Amino acid sequence: MTFATSPGFEIKSADLALVALLLKTANVEQIAQGLRAQFSDSPDFFDQDPLLIDLSWLSEADAGQDIDFSSLVRILREYGLMPLAIKGGSDAQRAAAFDAGLVDANDARIRRLSMETPLLQATETVATETAPAAPSFSGAVVLDRTLRSGQQFYAKGKDLVVLSMVNAGAEVIADGDIHIYSTLRGKAIAGARGKTDARIFAYAMEPELISIAGVYRTSENPLPKEVFGKPAQVSLSSGPDGDKLLITPLKA
């Protein structure tokens, strides 16, 4: 069949912002347990986000082990992730990944990592024509009630202003900045969809966990005394050793 005019489509290069799953083990059940532990309280954290599975971080013992990619893909989809591609791995592992419907992405570049970076890490494919559109932000959401243990609030596509305490076991998430005009004792996750210039502000910084654009710090790594329990801000700092969270006092 021939067309006198355009066939009705064009094929061009495109960029796609991805989340990368950096596998440290070939044990799918262990991965499932880790996902439950990290995201069971945040069932809407991912929203059909495209995912790259990176096998480059597998331990030496697991580097040649079989991986049940069909089960892994199913589990990841339960958490709102959409596995699309594979990076690294042995020939046998890659063949199994291809059989599960994943494509090759060995050329994908992963953001630099630090000791505070979790299993899931934001990344982006190599730019080829135009940059991907940034998330759309439209003002801020104001939360004027105390969040108690087990409660979660997500400001999707917005900054979040919290006027009351965020108790231990509670969680606030925003795609933009988070401003807490009280005590932060729970979890605060800013730049949840990759906004690296997002910040967290709190009148009293005593968090269980803080995160910006996928870089985490937990209470297992205590805050310095000059910021713990005091007005402080959190930002993401990039350097030759990778990305890390910078916590600094807020001065009057």
Secondary structure, 3 states (H helix, E strand, C coil): CCCCCCCCCCCCCCCCEEEEEECCCCCHHHHHHHHHHHHCCCCCCCCCEEEEEECCCCCCCCCCCCCCHHHHHHHHHHCCEEEEEEECCCHHHHHHHHHCCCEECCCCEECCCCCCCCCEEEEECCCCCCCCCCCCCCCEEEECCCECCCCEEEECCCEEEECCCECCCCEEEECCCEEEEEEECCEEEECCCCCCCCCEEEEEECCCEEEECCEEEECCCCCCCCCECCCEEEEEEEECCEEEEEEEECCC
